[in-house]
Amino acid sequence: MRVWQGFLMGVLLVPLALWPADPAAAASVSGRASTVLEWYDSANEETSLPVYQYLQLNAKDIGAKGYNFKAYGRLGNDLNDEENIKSRLYYAYLEKKDLFEGFDFRLGRQFISTTAGASLMDGLSLNYTLLDDYQIKVFGGGDVSYYQGYNAKDVVTGVEVSGNFFDSLDLSLSYLQKWDEGLLGQELLGFDASYDLNGKLWLYNELQWDILSERLSYAQVGGKYRFDFPLTARLEYLYSLPVFSSTSIYSVFAVAEYEEVLAEVTYNIRRDIQLFGRYVREIYEEYKDADVFEAGIEKLRTGNFSGYLTGIYRIDDDGQDLKGFKVRGAYRITKAIEAGLGLNLDVLEREIDYFDSDTDTDDTTSRRYWADISWRLTDTLNLEGKIERVDSDLWDYYNRGTLRLNLLF
């Protein structure tokens, strides 16, 4: 939808929150305003100069106690008129918790997320909590991803029922519909479960069923175990099948399954230094499977220094091998200033079969270097800057810079 229509909707929610007014309620407003200036080379080798103004707003107890309004959006423009920079309204809603005992509502632009599906919605969500452990959520409104204006035929609706059992088992069942121009585009059913055994073993599961296509579209099953010493192990299986709207031309094409098996260990040398190792088996339906190995170390900032180093190695029998690493280090020069340097490097080895007989091997190296700095000018004002260079064997290099001024209020 047009951002100005969404912005207008958010603005109209404010007077709604002010009725009925309660003179005894003291409203409070907080948030963050960020002015961002970027510069980079566009695809046609011209320099773009986008500027953005972000605003995050939290207003509590406006009009009456417990009525809160939250909004986040941006205005954007390219000062050099090279790129089509869009303004966006990410969310803007009025909410009230415990309107009645256990009953909450949220009205406006909001992000809806369930195992059955997710959407950015302009509408109403109602949540009812029963006996502290059981919840039912009902939501409905305009699906922002579909419509270009307010159209009653472009809607998303759904329901989610969840509960906590035996203090360690969480279960949830959800249902979601998306309508495009009055036609049912998606109908999905979701189920998720989570079980925590004495803080040592955590088992989790998510399932999504595509009702229109009558097939499983997503599955995730995993477990994490915390040992008595500072070691954590995780094992996970993932299955994914793309879901397109029934109104989309892509819905008539065959889609390929993707599966993944992951094993990961994390070891804390001490509270600020962490090692990890990860193995992923990528399983494809139409291509050969691949093995991905990744390892790294991270130093959290407890003193002046912080940083990380990670490496990745991907083995693909189809000839799409990848080797690379990422490294970043940062140092707090003063209590107010921190500076950092970083490098990402990837080497992709490709075997290209031109006529299914002649094979050519090509190595492509891509690099990204950057330097960043943050400066806390006051307790409510800070400045961030970053400059980076990106180059590749296939393309020329380009430079990119970002300057961001943040004001907290």
C-alpha positions as CSV (number, residue, x, y, z in Angstrom):
1,M,0.0,0.0,0.0
2,R,1.1,3.6,-0.3
3,V,3.1,4.6,2.7
4,W,1.2,7.9,3.1
5,Q,-2.1,6.0,3.5
6,G,-0.5,3.8,6.2
7,F,1.0,6.9,7.8
8,L,-2.4,8.6,7.8
9,M,-3.9,5.5,9.5
10,G,-1.2,5.6,12.2
11,V,-1.9,9.3,12.8
12,L,-5.6,8.8,13.1
13,L,-5.0,6.2,15.9
14,V,-3.7,9.0,18.1
15,P,-7.0,10.8,18.6
16,L,-8.7,7.4,19.0
17,A,-6.4,6.8,21.9
18,L,-7.3,10.2,23.4
19,W,-10.9,9.2,23.7
20,P,-12.2,8.9,26.4
21,A,-9.7,11.2,28.0
22,D,-8.7,10.7,31.6
23,P,-7.3,13.9,33.2
24,A,-5.7,11.8,36.0
25,A,-3.6,9.8,33.5
26,A,-0.1,11.2,32.9
27,A,1.1,10.4,29.4
28,S,4.7,9.7,28.7
29,V,6.5,9.8,25.3
30,S,9.8,8.2,24.5
31,G,11.6,7.1,21.3
32,R,14.4,7.5,19.0
33,A,15.0,9.7,15.9
34,S,17.8,8.7,13.5
35,T,19.1,10.7,10.6
36,V,21.0,8.6,8.1
37,L,23.1,9.6,5.1
38,E,24.4,7.0,2.7
39,W,26.5,7.2,-0.5
40,Y,27.3,4.4,-2.9
41,D,27.7,3.6,-6.6
42,S,24.4,2.5,-8.3
43,A,24.1,-0.2,-11.0
44,N,24.6,2.4,-13.7
45,E,27.9,3.5,-12.1
46,E,26.4,6.7,-10.8
47,T,26.7,7.9,-7.2
48,S,23.6,7.7,-5.1
49,L,23.1,9.8,-2.1
50,P,20.1,8.5,-0.1
51,V,19.0,10.3,3.1
52,Y,16.6,8.8,5.6
53,Q,14.8,10.1,8.6
54,Y,13.7,7.3,11.0
55,L,11.3,7.8,13.9
56,Q,10.5,5.3,16.6
57,L,7.8,6.5,19.0
58,N,6.4,5.0,22.2
59,A,3.6,6.9,23.9
60,K,2.2,5.4,27.2
61,D,-1.0,6.1,29.0
62,I,-2.3,8.5,26.3
63,G,-5.9,9.5,27.0
64,A,-6.3,6.8,29.7
65,K,-4.1,4.6,31.7
66,G,-2.9,1.5,29.9
67,Y,-3.6,2.8,26.4
68,N,-0.2,2.8,24.5
69,F,0.7,3.9,21.0
70,K,3.8,2.7,19.2
71,A,5.0,3.6,15.7
72,Y,8.1,3.2,13.6
73,G,8.7,4.5,10.1
74,R,11.0,6.4,7.8
75,L,11.0,9.1,5.1
76,G,13.6,8.7,2.4
77,N,14.9,10.4,-0.7
78,D,17.9,10.2,-3.0
79,L,19.5,13.7,-3.1
80,N,21.1,12.8,-6.5
81,D,17.9,11.3,-8.0
82,E,19.7,8.1,-9.0
83,E,17.8,5.5,-6.9
84,N,14.0,5.2,-6.2
85,I,14.2,5.4,-2.4
86,K,10.9,4.6,-0.7
87,S,9.4,5.9,2.5
88,R,8.0,3.1,4.8
89,L,5.7,2.7,7.7
90,Y,6.9,-0.4,9.6
91,Y,4.3,-0.3,12.3
92,A,1.8,2.1,14.0
93,Y,-0.7,0.7,16.4
94,L,-2.7,1.4,19.5
95,E,-2.8,-1.3,22.2
96,K,-4.4,-1.9,25.5
97,K,-3.6,-4.7,27.9
98,D,-6.2,-5.9,30.3
99,L,-9.0,-4.0,28.7
100,F,-11.0,-6.7,30.6
101,E,-9.4,-9.3,32.8
102,G,-7.1,-11.2,30.5
103,F,-8.2,-9.4,27.3
104,D,-5.8,-7.4,25.2
105,F,-6.2,-5.7,21.8
106,R,-4.0,-4.1,19.2
107,L,-5.3,-1.9,16.4
108,G,-3.3,-0.5,13.5
109,R,-0.3,-1.6,11.4
110,Q,1.4,-4.5,13.1
111,F,3.4,-7.6,12.4
112,I,1.6,-10.9,12.8
113,S,3.7,-14.0,13.3
114,T,2.4,-17.6,13.8
115,T,3.7,-21.0,12.7
116,A,1.0,-21.0,10.1
117,G,2.4,-17.9,8.5
118,A,3.3,-14.2,9.0
119,S,2.1,-10.9,7.6
120,L,2.4,-7.2,8.0
121,M,-1.2,-6.3,8.6
122,D,-3.4,-3.2,8.9
123,G,-6.1,-4.4,11.2
124,L,-7.1,-5.7,14.7
125,S,-5.7,-8.5,16.8
126,L,-7.4,-9.7,20.0
127,N,-5.7,-11.8,22.6
128,Y,-7.4,-13.5,25.6
129,T,-5.5,-15.2,28.4
130,L,-7.2,-17.8,30.5
131,L,-5.9,-19.1,33.8
132,D,-2.5,-17.5,33.0
133,D,-1.4,-20.6,31.0
134,Y,-3.7,-20.6,28.0
135,Q,-4.2,-18.1,25.2
136,I,-6.3,-17.5,22.1
137,K,-5.4,-14.9,19.6
138,V,-7.7,-13.8,16.7
139,F,-6.6,-11.3,14.1
140,G,-7.8,-9.8,10.8
141,G,-7.1,-6.9,8.5
142,G,-5.5,-5.8,5.3
143,D,-2.5,-7.7,4.0
144,V,0.1,-5.0,3.3
145,S,2.1,-7.3,1.0
146,Y,-0.8,-7.6,-1.4
147,Y,-2.7,-4.3,-1.8
148,Q,-1.7,-1.0,-3.2
149,G,-4.5,0.8,-1.4
150,Y,-7.2,0.0,1.1
151,N,-9.2,-2.8,-0.5
152,A,-11.6,-5.0,1.5
153,K,-10.7,-7.9,-0.8
154,D,-7.0,-8.0,0.2
155,V,-7.1,-9.4,3.7
156,V,-5.4,-11.7,6.1
157,T,-7.2,-13.5,8.9
158,G,-6.2,-16.1,11.4
159,V,-6.4,-17.6,14.9
160,E,-3.8,-19.1,17.3
161,V,-4.4,-21.2,20.4
162,S,-1.5,-21.9,22.7
163,G,-0.9,-23.2,26.2
164,N,1.7,-24.1,28.8
165,F,1.4,-27.6,30.4
166,F,3.3,-29.1,33.3
167,D,5.4,-25.9,33.5
168,S,7.8,-27.2,30.8
169,L,5.7,-28.0,27.7
170,D,4.5,-25.2,25.4
171,L,2.0,-26.2,22.5
172,S,0.5,-24.0,19.9
173,L,-1.9,-24.5,17.0
174,S,-2.5,-21.8,14.4
175,Y,-4.5,-21.2,11.2
176,L,-4.1,-18.4,8.6
177,Q,-5.8,-17.3,5.4
178,K,-4.6,-14.7,2.9
179,W,-7.0,-13.2,0.3
180,D,-5.9,-11.4,-2.9
181,E,-8.5,-9.4,-4.7
182,G,-11.2,-11.5,-3.1
183,L,-9.6,-14.8,-4.0
184,L,-8.2,-17.2,-1.4
185,G,-4.4,-17.1,-2.0
186,Q,-3.1,-19.1,0.9
187,E,-4.6,-21.3,3.6
188,L,-2.1,-22.6,6.1
189,L,-2.2,-24.7,9.3
190,G,0.7,-24.5,11.8
191,F,1.7,-26.5,14.9
192,D,4.7,-25.9,17.2
193,A,5.9,-27.5,20.4
194,S,8.7,-26.7,22.9
195,Y,9.8,-28.8,25.9
196,D,12.4,-27.8,28.5
197,L,13.6,-30.5,30.8
198,N,15.2,-29.0,33.9
199,G,17.0,-26.4,32.0
200,K,19.3,-29.1,30.5
201,L,17.5,-30.4,27.5
202,W,15.4,-28.3,25.1
203,L,13.4,-30.0,22.4
204,Y,11.5,-28.0,19.8
205,N,9.3,-28.5,16.7
206,E,7.5,-26.4,14.1
207,L,5.2,-27.8,11.3
208,Q,3.3,-26.0,8.6
209,W,0.7,-27.6,6.4
210,D,-0.4,-26.1,3.0
211,I,-4.1,-26.8,3.0
212,L,-4.7,-25.7,-0.6
213,S,-1.9,-27.9,-2.0
214,E,-2.5,-30.6,0.6
215,R,1.1,-31.1,1.5
216,L,3.7,-30.3,4.2
217,S,5.4,-27.0,3.4
218,Y,7.7,-26.6,6.4
219,A,9.1,-28.6,9.2
220,Q,11.8,-28.0,11.9
221,V,12.7,-30.5,14.6
222,G,15.6,-30.0,16.9
223,G,17.1,-30.3,20.3
224,K,19.7,-28.5,22.4
225,Y,21.6,-30.0,25.4
226,R,23.5,-28.1,28.0
227,F,26.3,-30.1,29.6
228,D,27.4,-29.6,33.2
229,F,30.6,-27.9,31.9
230,P,30.3,-24.9,29.5
231,L,29.4,-26.8,26.4
232,T,26.2,-26.7,24.5
233,A,25.3,-29.1,21.6
234,R,22.5,-28.7,19.1
235,L,21.0,-31.0,16.5
236,E,18.4,-29.9,14.0
237,Y,16.5,-31.0,10.9
238,L,14.8,-28.6,8.5
239,Y,12.4,-29.2,5.6
240,S,11.1,-26.5,3.3
241,L,8.9,-26.4,0.3
242,P,8.0,-22.9,-1.2
243,V,4.4,-21.8,-0.9
244,F,3.1,-19.4,-3.5
245,S,-0.3,-17.6,-3.6
246,S,-2.9,-19.5,-5.7
247,T,-3.3,-16.2,-7.6
248,S,0.3,-16.1,-8.6
249,I,1.6,-17.5,-11.9
250,Y,4.4,-19.3,-10.0
251,S,1.8,-21.5,-8.3
252,V,1.4,-23.5,-11.5
253,F,5.1,-24.5,-11.6
254,A,6.7,-27.4,-9.8
255,V,8.7,-26.5,-6.7
256,A,11.7,-28.4,-5.3
257,E,12.1,-29.6,-1.8
258,Y,15.0,-28.5,0.4
259,E,16.3,-30.3,3.4
260,E,19.0,-29.6,5.9
261,V,20.6,-31.4,8.8
262,L,22.6,-29.3,11.3
263,A,24.9,-30.2,14.1
264,E,26.5,-27.5,16.3
265,V,28.6,-27.2,19.4
266,T,29.3,-24.1,21.4
267,Y,32.0,-23.8,24.1
268,N,32.4,-20.9,26.5
269,I,36.1,-20.5,27.4
270,R,35.0,-17.9,29.8
271,R,32.0,-15.6,30.0
272,D,33.3,-13.2,27.3
273,I,35.0,-15.7,24.9
274,Q,33.0,-18.3,22.9
275,L,34.0,-21.0,20.4
276,F,31.6,-22.7,18.0
277,G,31.7,-25.3,15.3
278,R,28.9,-26.1,12.9
279,Y,28.2,-28.8,10.3
280,V,25.4,-28.5,7.8
281,R,24.3,-31.1,5.2
282,E,22.4,-29.4,2.4
283,I,20.0,-31.8,0.7
284,Y,18.6,-30.9,-2.7
285,E,16.1,-32.6,-4.8
286,E,17.5,-31.7,-8.3
287,Y,21.1,-31.1,-7.5
288,K,23.9,-32.9,-5.6
289,D,24.0,-32.4,-1.9
290,A,26.6,-30.2,-0.2
291,D,28.6,-30.2,3.0
292,V,29.2,-27.0,4.9
293,F,31.7,-26.6,7.7
294,E,31.9,-23.5,9.8
295,A,33.9,-22.6,12.9
296,G,34.7,-19.4,14.8
297,I,35.6,-17.5,17.9
298,E,33.9,-14.4,19.4
299,K,35.1,-12.0,22.1
300,L,32.4,-10.0,23.7
301,R,33.3,-6.6,24.9
302,T,33.7,-6.7,28.7
303,G,36.7,-4.3,28.6
304,N,38.1,-2.4,25.7
305,F,38.4,-5.0,23.0
306,S,35.8,-7.1,21.1
307,G,35.7,-9.0,17.9
308,Y,35.2,-12.3,16.0
309,L,36.8,-14.6,13.5
310,T,34.8,-17.2,11.5
311,G,35.7,-19.4,8.6
312,I,33.5,-21.4,6.2
313,Y,34.2,-24.2,3.8
314,R,31.5,-25.6,1.5
315,I,32.0,-28.8,-0.6
316,D,29.7,-29.3,-3.5
317,D,30.1,-32.2,-5.9
318,D,28.4,-30.1,-8.6
319,G,31.4,-27.8,-8.6
320,Q,30.1,-24.9,-6.5
321,D,32.8,-25.0,-3.7
322,L,33.1,-22.0,-1.4
323,K,35.9,-21.0,1.0
324,G,35.8,-17.8,3.0
325,F,36.2,-16.1,6.3
326,K,35.0,-13.1,8.3
327,V,37.0,-11.1,10.8
328,R,36.3,-7.9,12.8
329,G,38.0,-6.2,15.7
330,A,36.9,-3.2,17.7
331,Y,38.6,-1.2,20.4
332,R,37.1,1.3,22.8
333,I,39.4,4.2,22.6
334,T,37.7,6.3,25.3
335,K,34.5,5.8,27.3
336,A,32.6,7.5,24.5
337,I,34.5,6.4,21.3
338,E,34.8,2.9,19.8
339,A,36.4,2.1,16.4
340,G,36.5,-1.1,14.4
341,L,38.0,-2.8,11.3
342,G,36.6,-5.7,9.4
343,L,37.1,-8.0,6.4
344,N,34.9,-10.5,4.6
345,L,36.5,-12.7,1.9
346,D,34.8,-15.4,-0.2
347,V,36.4,-17.6,-2.9
348,L,33.8,-19.4,-5.1
349,E,35.1,-22.2,-7.2
350,R,32.7,-23.1,-10.1
351,E,32.7,-25.8,-12.7
352,I,30.8,-24.7,-15.8
353,D,29.6,-27.3,-18.3
354,Y,28.9,-25.4,-21.5
355,F,27.8,-28.3,-23.6
356,D,27.6,-31.1,-21.0
357,S,31.0,-32.2,-22.1
358,D,33.4,-29.3,-21.9
359,T,34.1,-28.3,-18.3
360,D,35.7,-25.0,-17.4
361,T,36.8,-24.1,-13.8
362,D,36.5,-20.6,-12.6
363,D,37.5,-19.0,-9.3
364,T,35.8,-15.8,-8.2
365,T,37.1,-13.9,-5.2
366,S,34.9,-11.3,-3.5
367,R,36.1,-9.0,-0.7
368,R,34.5,-6.5,1.6
369,Y,36.6,-4.2,3.8
370,W,35.2,-1.7,6.2
371,A,36.0,0.6,9.1
372,D,33.4,1.8,11.6
373,I,33.3,4.2,14.5
374,S,30.7,5.1,17.1
375,W,30.8,8.2,19.3
376,R,28.5,8.8,22.3
377,L,28.3,12.6,22.2
378,T,25.9,12.7,25.2
379,D,23.7,10.3,27.1
380,T,21.0,10.8,24.5
381,L,22.9,11.6,21.4
382,N,25.4,9.3,19.5
383,L,27.0,9.3,16.1
384,E,27.8,6.2,14.0
385,G,29.9,6.1,10.8
386,K,31.0,3.3,8.5
387,I,33.0,3.3,5.2
388,E,33.5,0.1,3.1
389,R,35.0,-1.0,-0.1
390,V,33.5,-4.0,-2.0
391,D,35.3,-5.6,-5.0
392,S,35.1,-8.9,-7.0
393,D,37.0,-10.6,-9.8
394,L,33.8,-10.5,-11.9
395,W,32.9,-6.8,-11.3
396,D,34.6,-3.6,-10.5
397,Y,34.9,-2.2,-7.0
398,Y,32.6,0.3,-5.4
399,N,32.7,2.3,-2.2
400,R,29.9,2.7,0.3
401,G,29.6,5.0,3.3
402,T,27.0,5.5,6.1
403,L,26.7,8.3,8.6
404,R,24.0,8.0,11.3
405,L,23.0,10.4,14.0
406,N,20.7,8.9,16.8
407,L,18.7,11.0,19.3
408,L,17.0,9.3,22.2
409,F,14.2,11.1,23.9
